[in-house]
Amino acid sequence: MRHRGIRTLALGSVCGLLAVMTSAASQPSEASAAISTGAAILAAAQQEPADAGHAVGHAGSAAIMLRLLPGSIPETSILPDLTRLPSEDRPFDAGYGLATAQLNTNAALPFERTIAQATPEGSLFGDIETPTGGFLVQTAAPDNAEPATEQLSAPDSPGDALVSIGDTTATVHARWGKEDGPCVDTASRASTETGRLAAGNAIPTLPNIDVNDLPLPNDAVSGRFRPDGGLGTLSGLLSGAEQSDDGDGTLVRVPNGVDTTSEISIVDAPGSDGKAVRSTSTVRTKKIELLPGSPLGMTATVRRPASLTVTATGDEKTSEVDFDIPTISVKRGGRELFTLDADNRSKDLPIGVPKPALHQRTKAKLASVPIVAGAARTAKGTRVELRDPARRAVSDLFVLRLSVGGLNQTSAETDTPISGTEYAASARLLDVQLLPTRALANALASKKGDVAGLPYEVPSTLAQYSLGEQTAGALVAPGGVECGTIVADAPAGDAVPPGLNIPSTAATSVPLLWAGAAAVLLGVVLLTLPFRTPRRTTPSPVPRAYQEDRK
């Protein structure tokens, strides 16, 4: 957790300089002014900043996050172009519908004290250039009487092959009182409202071979099972490389989109006369569809949204992390299958292929698509629920794991940028993970036969989409937040650099501190949490059956 503020500032400065150089190369008429502005910013940043309140906080929210493990995409993937995204030692991370709010009373420059940002998309990956543009940012001081709102479209991104998102309405508001400094109730607030989003039209982490070519045990697959697609489409369950306009044929679809809100507020500290920093991330949506467009699909209804709050008072006894674990009920065909909540946080749904015996135990003629959570599709396009012993006549190859919550929190003493205890937490509304079973892992790793793409060591997680990813953090010096504006040792001038507090279409041409790298910065805020916790080498636990096989 130490040096968090310095790392963020350094990243923004470096990206700002990169933007300066890019602009200098592409727009000679603006080059000298841009470089002069960048030099002035760095010169001012080298001065010792004044602490104008002893408070630091940030909150981040994402409508959906996509993660791919390092080296997880084989050359025989259904989406071979994605092999260049994650490197051998670095994953690929992309966030959509991103909203971040930041407060740092110890910022090197006055206009960095509060920052509110929103963007449809931000990515972190290898050596591939991150697209810029399509973001909205507002900074303070000076104060902004009104929020800024704009409808944004996500720029082209390498993640578009797997995620599609509608237009995003972004709203940002950064505040700083002339008399009260950070004590303006909500100092920074950012929000996004996304249109329909869909993700997971293919599984690029698998070699796209026919399930009948896998070296599975005898009688593991019926000879009558002849799917239209290979493993890259889950044998025809997914639409594949060509995305449908309505999102049918994906792992997950949110028809009405997701609303995200991130805000930093100065509130009364409980049990004292002091003030506290409260960082809050909230994600709202009503309906989530799993395998939409298929009679085997399911609908998840969010009965209770996810809200994450971190409050720092300067006193360990009164500082706290609070998380409202969401409640989500899952139905298929009007029948409730299960509910995810604080008492039941995850559910595994098997996806398999029929054994020869299944055709003998069902009266209806079955279509050549996998069996999902105990239900098969008939040749007429209807759904038939399987009962024992018919369920035992299925070879499970995948597990669709749904989980809520995932709260992770930490605290640590720090003296940078101010002295105190720094609190941080991350959580999610719903994780949708596709995991391999032991049977699939063994078959893909087999050296038997001469099948293109084999042997292949399957990753522990084939696909992961985190809906409603949330982060929050807060740090206050002992004694609480100091209200009022302290400017004695601050860099000269409170003016905001030209073009920084303007809508995205204009801001993209301004080579300043945040303008050239908003997408990257927003991704970093979401993906480097908790502050002190290193990045996990895998985005999810190893599936149980597969884990047992490796012992």
C-alpha positions as CSV (number, residue, x, y, z in Angstrom):
1,M,0.0,0.0,0.0
2,R,3.0,2.3,0.4
3,H,3.6,4.9,-2.3
4,R,0.2,4.4,-4.0
5,G,-0.2,8.1,-4.6
6,I,3.3,8.4,-6.0
7,R,2.8,5.4,-8.3
8,T,-0.5,6.8,-9.7
9,L,1.0,10.3,-10.2
10,A,4.1,8.8,-11.9
11,L,2.0,6.7,-14.2
12,G,-0.1,9.7,-15.2
13,S,3.0,11.8,-15.8
14,V,4.7,9.2,-17.9
15,C,1.6,8.7,-20.0
16,G,1.1,12.4,-20.3
17,L,4.7,12.8,-21.7
18,L,4.0,9.9,-24.1
19,A,0.9,11.8,-25.3
20,V,3.0,15.0,-25.7
21,M,5.4,13.2,-27.9
22,T,2.6,11.6,-29.9
23,S,1.0,14.9,-30.5
24,A,4.3,16.5,-31.4
25,A,4.8,14.0,-34.1
26,S,1.3,14.2,-35.5
27,Q,0.5,17.9,-35.0
28,P,3.6,20.0,-35.5
29,S,1.7,23.3,-35.1
30,E,0.8,22.4,-31.5
31,A,4.0,20.6,-30.6
32,S,6.0,23.4,-29.0
33,A,3.0,24.6,-26.9
34,A,2.3,21.0,-25.8
35,I,5.9,20.3,-24.8
36,S,6.1,23.6,-22.9
37,T,2.9,22.8,-21.0
38,G,4.2,19.3,-20.2
39,A,7.5,20.7,-19.0
40,A,5.7,23.3,-16.8
41,I,3.6,20.5,-15.2
42,L,6.6,18.4,-14.4
43,A,8.5,21.5,-13.0
44,A,5.6,22.4,-10.8
45,A,5.3,18.7,-9.7
46,Q,8.9,18.7,-8.5
47,Q,8.0,21.3,-5.8
48,E,7.0,20.0,-2.4
49,P,3.2,20.0,-2.3
50,A,1.2,21.3,0.6
51,D,-1.2,19.0,2.4
52,A,-4.6,20.6,2.1
53,G,-6.6,18.2,4.2
54,H,-4.7,15.1,5.2
55,A,-7.1,12.9,3.1
56,V,-6.7,10.4,0.3
57,G,-9.4,8.2,-1.3
58,H,-10.4,6.5,-4.5
59,A,-13.2,4.4,-5.8
60,G,-13.5,2.4,-9.1
61,S,-16.4,0.6,-10.8
62,A,-16.6,-1.5,-14.0
63,A,-19.6,-2.8,-15.7
64,I,-17.7,-5.8,-16.9
65,M,-14.1,-7.0,-16.8
66,L,-12.4,-9.5,-19.2
67,R,-9.3,-11.4,-18.2
68,L,-7.1,-13.7,-20.2
69,L,-4.2,-15.6,-18.6
70,P,-0.6,-15.2,-19.9
71,G,0.1,-17.6,-22.8
72,S,-3.4,-19.1,-22.6
73,I,-4.4,-18.7,-26.2
74,P,-3.1,-21.4,-28.6
75,E,-2.3,-20.9,-32.2
76,T,-5.2,-23.2,-33.1
77,S,-7.7,-21.0,-31.3
78,I,-10.9,-20.0,-33.0
79,L,-9.7,-16.4,-32.5
80,P,-6.0,-16.7,-33.4
81,D,-5.6,-12.8,-33.6
82,L,-5.9,-12.7,-29.8
83,T,-2.7,-14.7,-29.3
84,R,-0.8,-11.4,-29.3
85,L,-2.7,-9.9,-26.4
86,P,-1.5,-11.8,-23.3
87,S,2.3,-12.4,-23.3
88,E,4.0,-15.4,-21.7
89,D,4.2,-13.6,-18.4
90,R,1.6,-10.9,-18.5
91,P,-2.2,-11.3,-18.7
92,F,-4.6,-9.3,-20.7
93,D,-7.2,-7.2,-18.8
94,A,-9.9,-5.0,-20.3
95,G,-12.7,-3.1,-18.5
96,Y,-15.9,-1.7,-19.9
97,G,-18.1,1.0,-18.4
98,L,-15.4,2.3,-16.1
99,A,-15.9,5.1,-13.6
100,T,-13.3,6.2,-11.1
101,A,-13.2,8.9,-8.5
102,Q,-10.0,10.1,-6.8
103,L,-9.2,12.5,-3.9
104,N,-5.6,13.4,-2.9
105,T,-5.3,16.6,-0.8
106,N,-1.5,16.1,-1.0
107,A,-1.4,16.2,-4.8
108,A,1.6,17.9,-6.4
109,L,-0.7,20.2,-8.5
110,P,-3.9,21.8,-7.4
111,F,-6.0,20.5,-10.2
112,E,-5.0,16.9,-9.2
113,R,-6.6,17.1,-5.8
114,T,-9.9,15.7,-7.0
115,I,-10.3,13.8,-10.3
116,A,-13.5,12.2,-11.7
117,Q,-13.2,10.0,-14.9
118,A,-15.4,7.8,-16.9
119,T,-14.8,5.9,-20.1
120,P,-16.5,3.0,-22.1
121,E,-13.3,0.9,-22.3
122,G,-9.8,0.6,-20.9
123,S,-7.2,-2.1,-21.5
124,L,-3.9,-3.3,-20.1
125,F,-1.9,-5.7,-22.2
126,G,1.6,-6.6,-23.5
127,D,3.1,-4.5,-26.2
128,I,-0.2,-3.7,-28.0
129,E,-1.0,0.0,-28.2
130,T,-3.9,1.0,-26.0
131,P,-6.6,3.0,-27.8
132,T,-7.2,6.5,-26.5
133,G,-10.3,8.7,-26.8
134,G,-13.8,8.2,-25.7
135,F,-13.5,9.4,-22.1
136,L,-14.7,12.2,-19.9
137,V,-12.7,13.8,-17.1
138,Q,-13.1,16.7,-14.7
139,T,-10.6,17.9,-12.2
140,A,-10.5,20.4,-9.2
141,A,-9.4,22.8,-7.9
142,P,-10.8,25.2,-9.0
143,D,-14.3,24.0,-8.2
144,N,-16.8,22.9,-10.7
145,A,-20.3,24.1,-10.0
146,E,-21.9,21.5,-12.3
147,P,-21.1,18.0,-13.5
148,A,-20.2,17.2,-17.1
149,T,-22.2,14.6,-19.0
150,E,-21.6,13.1,-22.4
151,Q,-22.6,10.1,-24.4
152,L,-19.5,8.1,-25.4
153,S,-18.8,5.3,-27.8
154,A,-16.0,2.9,-27.0
155,P,-13.0,3.0,-29.4
156,D,-12.0,0.0,-31.3
157,S,-10.2,-2.4,-29.0
158,P,-8.6,-5.9,-29.2
159,G,-11.2,-7.1,-26.7
160,D,-14.0,-6.4,-29.2
161,A,-13.7,-9.9,-30.4
162,L,-15.1,-11.1,-27.1
163,V,-17.1,-8.2,-25.7
164,S,-19.6,-5.9,-27.3
165,I,-21.1,-2.8,-25.5
166,G,-23.6,-0.2,-26.5
167,D,-23.1,3.6,-26.1
168,T,-22.2,4.8,-22.6
169,T,-23.5,7.8,-20.9
170,A,-20.8,9.3,-18.7
171,T,-21.1,11.8,-15.9
172,V,-18.3,13.3,-13.8
173,H,-18.1,15.9,-11.1
174,A,-15.0,17.0,-9.3
175,R,-15.3,19.5,-6.4
176,W,-13.0,21.6,-4.2
177,G,-14.4,24.4,-2.0
178,K,-12.6,27.8,-2.0
179,E,-13.2,28.0,1.8
180,D,-13.6,24.4,2.9
181,G,-11.2,22.6,0.6
182,P,-12.2,18.9,0.4
183,C,-15.1,19.3,2.8
184,V,-17.8,19.7,0.1
185,D,-19.8,16.5,0.9
186,T,-19.1,14.6,-2.4
187,A,-15.6,15.7,-3.5
188,S,-15.5,13.4,-6.6
189,R,-18.1,11.4,-8.4
190,A,-18.1,9.5,-11.6
191,S,-20.8,7.3,-13.2
192,T,-21.5,5.4,-16.4
193,E,-24.7,4.0,-17.8
194,T,-24.0,1.4,-20.5
195,G,-26.3,0.1,-23.1
196,R,-26.7,-3.6,-23.8
197,L,-23.5,-5.5,-23.3
198,A,-22.7,-9.1,-24.2
199,A,-19.5,-11.2,-23.7
200,G,-18.1,-14.6,-24.4
201,N,-19.2,-15.5,-28.0
202,A,-16.2,-17.8,-28.2
203,I,-13.6,-19.6,-26.0
204,P,-10.2,-18.5,-27.5
205,T,-8.2,-20.4,-24.8
206,L,-9.0,-23.8,-26.4
207,P,-7.8,-25.4,-29.6
208,N,-10.8,-25.3,-31.9
209,I,-11.1,-29.1,-32.5
210,D,-14.1,-31.3,-32.7
211,V,-15.1,-33.0,-29.5
212,N,-15.3,-36.3,-31.4
213,D,-11.5,-36.0,-32.1
214,L,-10.6,-35.7,-28.5
215,P,-8.9,-38.8,-27.1
216,L,-11.7,-39.4,-24.5
217,P,-12.3,-42.8,-22.9
218,N,-14.5,-45.2,-24.9
219,D,-18.2,-44.5,-24.8
220,A,-17.6,-41.0,-23.5
221,V,-19.3,-39.4,-26.5
222,S,-22.2,-40.8,-28.5
223,G,-21.5,-41.4,-32.1
224,R,-24.8,-39.6,-32.9
225,F,-23.4,-36.4,-31.4
226,R,-22.3,-34.3,-34.4
227,P,-22.1,-30.7,-33.3
228,D,-21.8,-27.8,-35.7
229,G,-18.8,-26.2,-33.8
230,G,-15.6,-27.2,-32.1
231,L,-14.4,-26.5,-28.6
232,G,-14.0,-22.8,-29.4
233,T,-17.8,-22.5,-29.5
234,L,-18.5,-25.1,-26.8
235,S,-19.6,-27.5,-29.6
236,G,-22.1,-25.0,-31.0
237,L,-23.5,-23.4,-27.9
238,L,-21.8,-20.1,-28.7
239,S,-22.0,-18.0,-31.9
240,G,-18.2,-18.1,-32.5
241,A,-16.0,-15.5,-34.2
242,E,-19.0,-13.8,-35.7
243,Q,-20.9,-11.9,-33.0
244,S,-24.7,-11.6,-33.3
245,D,-26.1,-8.1,-33.1
246,D,-28.5,-9.0,-30.3
247,G,-25.9,-10.9,-28.2
248,D,-27.4,-14.3,-28.8
249,G,-24.8,-17.1,-28.6
250,T,-22.7,-15.6,-25.8
251,L,-21.9,-16.8,-22.3
252,V,-23.4,-13.7,-20.7
253,R,-25.6,-10.8,-21.8
254,V,-27.0,-7.9,-19.9
255,P,-29.9,-6.6,-22.0
256,N,-30.4,-3.3,-20.2
257,G,-26.8,-2.6,-19.4
258,V,-25.1,-1.8,-16.2
259,D,-24.9,1.4,-14.1
260,T,-21.7,2.1,-12.2
261,T,-21.1,4.9,-9.7
262,S,-17.9,5.7,-7.9
263,E,-17.6,8.6,-5.4
264,I,-15.5,10.1,-2.6
265,S,-17.2,12.0,0.1
266,I,-16.2,13.8,3.3
267,V,-18.5,12.8,6.1
268,D,-18.8,13.1,9.8
269,A,-16.6,10.6,11.6
270,P,-18.7,8.3,13.9
271,G,-18.2,9.1,17.6
272,S,-16.1,12.2,17.1
273,D,-16.2,15.8,16.0
274,G,-13.8,15.0,13.1
275,K,-14.3,14.3,9.4
276,A,-13.8,11.1,7.5
277,V,-13.2,10.0,3.9
278,R,-15.8,7.6,2.5
279,S,-15.1,5.9,-0.8
280,T,-18.1,4.1,-2.4
281,S,-18.5,1.9,-5.4
282,T,-22.0,0.9,-6.5
283,V,-23.1,-1.3,-9.4
284,R,-26.7,-1.7,-10.5
285,T,-28.4,-3.9,-13.0
286,K,-31.6,-5.9,-13.0
287,K,-31.3,-8.9,-15.4
288,I,-28.3,-11.0,-16.5
289,E,-28.8,-13.7,-19.1
290,L,-26.6,-16.8,-19.4
291,L,-26.3,-18.5,-22.7
292,P,-29.0,-16.2,-24.2
293,G,-30.8,-17.3,-27.3
294,S,-30.6,-21.0,-26.3
295,P,-33.5,-23.0,-24.8
296,L,-30.8,-24.1,-22.3
297,G,-30.1,-20.6,-21.2
298,M,-30.9,-19.1,-17.8
299,T,-31.9,-15.7,-16.5
300,A,-30.4,-14.2,-13.3
301,T,-32.4,-11.5,-11.5
302,V,-30.5,-9.1,-9.3
303,R,-32.6,-8.6,-6.2
304,R,-30.0,-6.7,-4.2
305,P,-27.3,-4.6,-5.9
306,A,-23.6,-4.6,-4.9
307,S,-22.3,-1.7,-2.9
308,L,-18.8,-1.4,-1.5
309,T,-17.8,1.3,1.0
310,V,-14.5,2.1,2.7
311,T,-14.5,4.7,5.5
312,A,-11.3,6.0,7.0
313,T,-11.5,8.2,10.1
314,G,-7.9,8.4,11.2
315,D,-8.8,6.0,14.0
316,E,-8.6,2.2,13.5
317,K,-11.5,1.7,15.9
318,T,-13.9,3.6,13.8
319,S,-12.6,3.0,10.3
320,E,-14.4,0.2,8.4
321,V,-15.1,-1.7,5.2
322,D,-18.7,-2.4,4.4
323,F,-20.0,-4.6,1.6
324,D,-23.6,-5.4,0.7
325,I,-23.3,-8.9,-0.8
326,P,-25.7,-9.1,-3.8
327,T,-28.6,-11.4,-4.0
328,I,-29.2,-13.0,-7.4
329,S,-31.8,-15.6,-8.2
330,V,-31.4,-17.8,-11.3
331,K,-34.3,-19.2,-13.3
332,R,-34.8,-21.3,-16.4
333,G,-38.1,-21.6,-18.1
334,G,-39.9,-19.9,-15.2
335,R,-38.5,-22.3,-12.6
336,E,-36.0,-21.1,-10.0
337,L,-32.9,-23.2,-10.0
338,F,-31.0,-21.6,-7.2
339,T,-30.2,-18.3,-5.4
340,L,-26.8,-16.8,-4.8
341,D,-26.4,-14.7,-1.7
342,A,-24.3,-14.3,1.5
343,D,-25.1,-17.9,2.5
344,N,-24.7,-19.5,-1.0
345,R,-22.0,-17.6,-2.8
346,S,-21.2,-19.9,-5.7
347,K,-22.8,-22.5,-7.9
348,D,-21.2,-24.9,-10.4
349,L,-23.3,-25.8,-13.5
350,P,-21.9,-28.8,-15.6
351,I,-21.8,-28.7,-19.4
352,G,-21.2,-32.0,-21.1
353,V,-21.8,-34.2,-24.1
354,P,-24.1,-37.2,-24.3
355,K,-22.9,-40.8,-23.9
356,P,-24.5,-43.4,-26.1
357,A,-26.8,-44.4,-23.2
358,L,-28.5,-41.0,-23.1
359,H,-30.2,-41.5,-26.4
360,Q,-31.6,-44.8,-25.1
361,R,-33.0,-43.1,-21.9
362,T,-34.7,-40.1,-23.6
363,K,-37.8,-40.4,-25.8
364,A,-37.2,-37.2,-27.6
365,K,-34.7,-36.9,-30.5
366,L,-31.8,-34.8,-29.2
367,A,-30.0,-32.0,-31.0
368,S,-26.2,-32.2,-31.3
369,V,-25.5,-29.5,-28.7
370,P,-24.1,-30.0,-25.2
371,I,-26.2,-30.7,-22.1
372,V,-26.3,-27.7,-19.7
373,A,-27.1,-28.1,-16.0
374,G,-29.1,-31.2,-16.5
375,A,-31.1,-30.1,-19.6
376,A,-30.8,-31.1,-23.3
377,R,-32.1,-29.4,-26.4
378,T,-34.4,-31.5,-28.7
379,A,-34.2,-31.6,-32.4
380,K,-37.4,-29.4,-32.5
381,G,-35.6,-26.7,-30.5
382,T,-37.3,-27.3,-27.2
383,R,-35.8,-28.2,-23.8
384,V,-36.0,-31.4,-22.0
385,E,-35.0,-31.8,-18.3
386,L,-33.0,-34.9,-17.6
387,R,-33.5,-37.0,-14.6
388,D,-31.4,-39.8,-13.1
389,P,-30.2,-42.1,-14.5
390,A,-30.2,-40.0,-17.7
391,R,-28.0,-37.4,-16.1
392,R,-25.4,-40.0,-15.4
393,A,-25.3,-40.7,-19.2
394,V,-23.5,-37.4,-19.8
395,S,-19.7,-36.8,-19.9
396,D,-19.1,-33.4,-18.3
397,L,-16.3,-31.4,-20.0
398,F,-16.9,-27.9,-18.6
399,V,-18.1,-26.3,-15.4
400,L,-19.9,-22.9,-15.6
401,R,-19.2,-21.4,-12.2
402,L,-21.3,-18.4,-10.9
403,S,-20.2,-16.6,-7.8
404,V,-21.1,-13.4,-6.0
405,G,-19.2,-11.2,-3.6
406,G,-15.6,-12.1,-3.7
407,L,-14.7,-9.4,-1.1
408,N,-11.0,-8.9,-0.6
409,Q,-9.8,-6.3,1.9
410,T,-6.6,-5.1,3.5
411,S,-5.1,-2.4,5.6
412,A,-1.6,-1.3,6.3
413,E,0.3,1.5,7.9
414,T,1.9,4.0,5.5
415,D,3.6,7.4,5.5
416,T,3.1,8.2,1.9
417,P,1.5,10.5,0.8
418,I,0.4,11.0,4.4
419,S,0.9,9.1,7.6
420,G,-1.9,6.8,8.7
421,T,-3.6,3.5,8.1
422,E,-4.7,2.9,4.5
423,Y,-7.7,0.7,3.9
424,A,-8.6,-0.9,0.6
425,A,-11.1,-3.4,-0.7
426,S,-12.4,-5.0,-3.9
427,A,-15.5,-7.0,-4.7
428,R,-17.7,-8.1,-7.6
429,L,-21.4,-8.4,-8.4
430,L,-21.1,-11.6,-10.3
431,D,-18.2,-13.7,-11.6
432,V,-19.0,-15.9,-14.6
433,Q,-16.2,-18.5,-15.1
434,L,-15.8,-21.4,-17.5
435,L,-13.6,-24.1,-16.0
436,P,-12.3,-27.4,-17.5
437,T,-13.1,-30.7,-15.9
438,R,-10.5,-33.3,-15.3
439,A,-11.8,-35.3,-18.2
440,L,-11.2,-32.4,-20.6
441,A,-7.8,-31.5,-19.2
442,N,-6.6,-35.1,-19.5
443,A,-7.9,-35.4,-23.1
444,L,-6.3,-32.1,-24.2
445,A,-2.9,-33.1,-22.6
446,S,-2.9,-36.5,-24.2
447,K,-0.2,-37.4,-26.7
448,K,-2.3,-40.2,-28.2
449,G,-3.3,-39.9,-31.8
450,D,-2.4,-37.2,-34.3
451,V,-4.9,-34.3,-33.6
452,A,-3.8,-30.8,-34.6
453,G,-3.4,-28.7,-31.5
454,L,-2.7,-31.5,-29.1
455,P,-1.2,-32.1,-26.7
456,Y,-2.3,-28.8,-25.0
457,E,-2.0,-28.0,-21.3
458,V,-5.4,-26.4,-20.5
459,P,-5.3,-23.3,-18.3
460,S,-7.1,-23.5,-15.0
461,T,-9.7,-21.0,-16.2
462,L,-10.9,-21.0,-19.8
463,A,-12.9,-17.8,-19.6
464,Q,-13.7,-15.2,-16.9
465,Y,-16.1,-12.2,-17.0
466,S,-16.5,-10.2,-13.8
467,L,-19.8,-8.2,-13.9
468,G,-19.8,-5.2,-11.6
469,E,-16.1,-5.1,-10.4
470,Q,-15.7,-2.7,-7.6
471,T,-12.7,-1.2,-5.7
472,A,-12.4,1.4,-2.9
473,G,-9.7,2.8,-0.7
474,A,-9.3,5.5,1.9
475,L,-6.5,7.0,4.0
476,V,-6.8,9.8,6.6
477,A,-4.2,11.1,9.0
478,P,-4.9,10.7,12.8
479,G,-7.3,13.4,13.8
480,G,-9.4,13.2,10.7
481,V,-9.8,15.4,7.6
482,E,-8.8,19.0,7.9
483,C,-11.3,21.3,6.2
484,G,-10.1,24.6,4.6
485,T,-7.7,25.4,1.9
486,I,-4.0,25.4,2.6
487,V,-1.9,27.0,-0.1
488,A,1.3,28.2,1.6
489,D,3.6,25.8,-0.1
490,A,1.5,24.8,-3.1
491,P,2.8,25.2,-6.6
492,A,2.0,28.7,-8.0
493,G,-1.3,29.1,-9.7
494,D,-4.6,27.2,-9.4
495,A,-5.6,27.4,-13.0
496,V,-6.5,24.2,-14.8
497,P,-4.4,23.5,-17.8
498,P,-6.3,24.4,-21.0
499,G,-8.6,21.6,-22.3
500,L,-8.4,19.3,-19.3
501,N,-11.9,19.8,-18.0
502,I,-13.6,19.4,-21.4
503,P,-15.5,16.5,-23.0
504,S,-13.7,13.6,-24.5
505,T,-13.7,14.5,-28.2
506,A,-11.7,17.7,-27.5
507,A,-9.7,16.3,-24.6
508,T,-8.2,13.6,-26.8
509,S,-6.2,16.2,-28.7
510,V,-4.8,17.8,-25.5
511,P,-1.4,16.2,-24.6
512,L,-1.7,16.7,-20.8
513,L,-1.3,14.7,-17.7
514,W,-4.4,12.5,-18.0
515,A,-5.7,13.1,-21.5
516,G,-3.3,10.8,-23.4
517,A,-3.8,7.8,-21.1
518,A,-7.2,7.8,-19.5
519,A,-8.1,4.3,-20.6
520,V,-4.8,2.9,-19.2
521,L,-5.1,4.8,-16.0
522,L,-8.7,3.7,-15.4
523,G,-7.6,0.1,-15.9
524,V,-4.7,0.5,-13.5
525,V,-7.0,1.8,-10.8
526,L,-9.3,-1.2,-11.1
527,L,-6.6,-3.8,-11.7
528,T,-4.0,-3.1,-9.0
529,L,-6.1,-3.7,-6.0
530,P,-5.9,-4.3,-3.1
531,F,-3.1,-1.7,-3.1
532,R,-0.6,-4.0,-1.4
533,T,-1.6,-7.3,-2.9
534,P,0.4,-8.5,-5.9
535,R,-1.4,-9.6,-9.1
536,R,-2.5,-13.1,-8.9
537,T,-1.0,-15.4,-11.5
538,T,-4.4,-16.9,-12.3
539,P,-7.8,-15.1,-12.2
540,S,-9.6,-17.8,-10.4
541,P,-9.1,-20.9,-8.2
542,V,-8.2,-24.1,-10.0
543,P,-11.4,-26.1,-10.5
544,R,-11.8,-28.8,-7.9
545,A,-11.8,-31.9,-10.1
546,Y,-8.8,-30.7,-12.1
547,Q,-7.0,-29.8,-8.9
548,E,-7.4,-33.2,-7.5
549,D,-6.0,-34.7,-10.6
550,R,-2.8,-32.7,-10.3
551,K,-2.1,-33.7,-6.7
